[in-house]
Amino acid sequence: MPETAIADHGLVGDLHTSALVSTEGTVDWFCLPRVDSPSVFGALLDDERGGHFRLAPVDPHESRQMYFPDSAVLVTRFFTEAGVGEVVDFMPVLGRQDRGSRLVRMVRCVRGKMRFAGHVAPRFDYGRRAHRTELTDSGAVFATDALTLTVHVVREPEDPRIAQVKVDEGDVGFTLELDAGELRGVVLEAAADGPPREIRVAEIDRLFDDTVAFWHTWLARSTYRGRWREMVNRSAITLKLLTYDPSGGLVAAPTAALPEQVGGERNWDYRYTWVRDASFSVFSLLKLGFIEEASRFGGWLGDRVRERVGGEGGPLNIMYRVDGSSDLKEEILEHWRGYRGSSPVRIGNGAAEQLQLDIYGEAADSIAALDRAGLRAPHRGWTAMTEVLDWLCEHWDQPEEGIWETRGGRQSFTYGRVMSWVALDRGIRQALETGRPAPLERWREERDRIYRQVMERGWNARRGAFVQHYDTEVLDSSLLRMATVGFLTPDDPMWASTLDAMEAELVTDSLVYRYDPAASPDGLQGSEGTFSLCSFAWVDALARAGRLDQARQAFEKMLTYANHLGLYSEEIALTGEQIGNFPQAFTHLALIDAATTLDAALDRRR
């Protein structure tokens, strides 16, 4: 069968890893034991060789999907002529030291009668590693030398033993007949301590209640009471799901190689923690009152600053694995055809050691924000940060790859210069506010040099706008943050002119392109969709500039591009289809920022 559309999925997770479940009840993306581990189910990228776990009615049906309110418990509802049924998917939340993720698949008949068919077809290590299958009276075990996946059957002791189980070339198929009110199911467990066991219905009911309670308790800590609360809450839950709890790292997305253009080559692995994304998350979470999460992301970032084991890009890499390690060797899965034929299928990420100067500004800005929130960095952290800023003083004035990780050669990107200014500015302010030692005279001198250079070379008088880099007239939506970070005031005429230029060239209705690849070659073939994080950044910039009616209209339109569950991938295609890795943390961060900025501005006007 063809791959399900990217947007036709919900996300469940346990803060160690996560799974995508389609509107047809199929788990077709699941990595174990961590989110950046090899996949066990990967049908999203190759429906024939990727592996899946299907669970749906045998009879023709329609389906709908929803989240149990204010939780990460996913309910897929099926409607047939014989009745109504549900598959409820969730993952009991693991502690930081726990091992062994569990995916619970509760099957319920709501009305009438329902016959479900299940098919468990794992493909370990992206389909590169064969497995052994053992069937028992209580479930099944799929095993390799590196990983074991155990399937426990949910049933009552008086139930007849299910005879409709079939093993075919290492896969397991089964059927399950239920009457109204009956609930059964299966539990998938990684690295189980023992063989498959029968699980009573009451036990998974307790797991369900505990999981719902966890999410309700967590979300109740949010201080946000403004407009669009449902979308903001869903974005907050999504960010929590994308967090690797043992380290506090936030992955950019739980998926790999989903295309920015269907059939194209812009297919990257996003299952890693970017310094940039982690830094932005600090601001978004602080705005919602999630102090502990912001602190833990800040701790992850502080560890990277203290380690200072970056490569060619300086003391920091742009991204790391969730545990902080830096081995992200990029390779291609030649045996997978990719989502709708979009190849190559890449895992790992060769951009990890690029020189991207903006990350130093984002890191320093978030550390300063944590400091203002009362979460001051320890002495070693401050000392390490001063060394990073000293390095930046010597290295900011050089070409780089830029925020978009282009592979077309280094340029003097304006955004990288602006964020280098931010890094030094925040370091100066933090030193003055806390009385900590710093070479302030040197930092001031370099900060002011950057400012003058950007104003002289980043501004293009003919375009009436700040441009992507010094040797072009191309616009770039990364510069929408210039007013946000305080490089310009929102009412500066140069800023108003830049917004007008961007609106004419990069904005289509509410949607915003990063830049024009045709005008500014990035070393890759093909085109791309509009970037949803840029679209929300556009809303934020409009709101700050006082264009509130325009900002609200753009925001409301952007909400129509969410999927049925309120989730966003990285980009929107010309057709309105979601493309790129899914769901993307950066987009949900930007949604929170846009919503809080616009909400506050509307309150002030009222």
Protein Blocks (a to p, Z undefined) as FASTA:
>chain_A
ZZddfklcccddehlaccdddfkopafbdcdfbfkbccfblklmomklnopaddddfbdc
dddddddehiabdcdddddfkbccddddddddddfkbghiadddddddfbhcaddddddd
ddeehhpaccdddddfkbccdddfkbccdddddddfklccdfkbcceehiacddddddeh
iacdddddehiabdcddddfklmmmmmmmmmmmmmmmmmmpcbfbehklmmmmmmmmmmm
mpcfknopacfbfcehiafbghiabdcdfkbccfklmmmmmmmmmmnopamlmmmmmmmm
mmmmmnopacfnojbdfbdcfkopabfcdcddfkbgbjehiacddedjfklmpccfklmm
mmmmmmmmmmmnopacdfklmmmmmmmmmmmmmmmmccdebjnopaebpaddfklmmmmm
mmmmmmmmmmmmnopacdfklmmmmmmmmmmmmmmmmpcfklopacfblmbcbdcfklmm
mmmnomacfklmklmmmmmmmmmmmpghjbccfbdfklmcghigcdddddfklmmmmmmm
mmmnopamlmmmmmmmmmmmpcfkopacfbdcfkopaedjdddfklmmmmmmmmmmmmmm
mmmmZZ
